């Protein structure tokens, strides 16, 4: 899935029964998952364990990324 955010925006909280790998392709931002806050910039790869609520925040330049999920479908 390809994603993007404009500066000052954030995603809605997300949580799913799939693991997710985030590949940051441009910009800067922050991934907040539980109590952890991870800075993001182009070239970063971040793993999100299943059932962890997470939000992506964009800082001062447009943030672009793509995510890969597995298994292919949620099991709920």
C-alpha positions as CSV (number, residue, x, y, z in Angstrom):
1,X,0.0,0.0,0.0
2,X,1.4,3.4,-0.9
3,X,0.8,6.3,1.5
4,X,1.6,10.0,1.9
5,X,1.0,12.8,4.4
6,X,1.4,16.6,4.1
7,X,3.3,18.5,6.7
8,X,1.5,18.9,10.0
9,X,-0.9,16.0,9.3
10,X,-1.2,12.6,10.9
11,X,-2.9,9.3,10.1
12,X,-5.9,8.0,12.0
13,X,-4.9,5.5,14.7
14,X,-4.6,2.1,13.0
15,X,-4.5,-1.4,14.5
16,X,-4.8,-4.7,12.6
17,X,-4.2,-8.4,12.9
18,X,-1.3,-8.4,10.4
19,X,2.4,-7.6,10.7
20,X,3.5,-4.5,8.8
21,X,6.8,-3.4,7.2
22,X,7.0,0.4,6.5
23,X,9.5,1.5,3.8
24,X,9.9,5.4,3.9
25,X,10.6,6.8,0.5
26,X,10.6,10.5,1.2
27,X,10.2,13.3,3.7
28,X,10.3,13.1,7.5
29,X,8.0,12.2,10.3
30,X,7.4,10.1,13.3
31,X,5.8,6.7,13.9
32,X,4.1,6.4,17.3
33,X,3.3,2.8,18.4
34,X,2.3,2.4,22.0
35,X,4.8,4.2,24.2
36,X,7.4,4.2,21.4
37,X,8.1,7.1,19.1
38,X,10.4,6.4,16.1
39,X,11.7,9.2,13.8
40,X,11.2,8.5,10.1
41,X,13.1,9.7,7.1
42,X,13.7,8.5,3.5
43,X,15.5,5.1,3.5
44,X,14.2,3.9,6.9
45,X,12.4,0.6,7.2
46,X,10.3,0.0,10.3
47,X,8.5,-3.2,11.5
48,X,5.1,-3.0,13.3
49,X,3.9,-6.1,15.1
50,X,0.3,-7.2,14.7
51,X,-2.3,-5.7,17.0
52,X,-0.1,-2.6,17.9
53,X,-2.0,0.6,17.5
54,X,0.1,3.1,15.6
55,X,-0.1,6.7,14.1
56,X,2.2,8.3,11.6
57,X,2.9,12.0,12.0
58,X,4.4,14.2,9.2
59,X,6.8,17.0,10.3
60,X,8.1,19.7,7.9
61,X,8.1,18.1,4.5
62,X,5.7,15.7,2.7
63,X,6.2,12.1,4.0
64,X,5.8,9.2,1.6
65,X,6.1,5.5,2.3
66,X,4.8,2.1,1.3
67,X,3.7,-0.7,3.6
68,X,3.7,-4.5,3.2
69,X,1.3,-6.5,5.3
70,X,1.3,-10.2,6.1
71,X,-0.5,-12.5,6.2
72,X,-2.3,-11.2,3.2
73,X,-5.7,-11.0,5.0
74,X,-6.6,-10.3,8.5
75,X,-7.7,-13.3,10.5
76,X,-10.4,-11.7,12.6
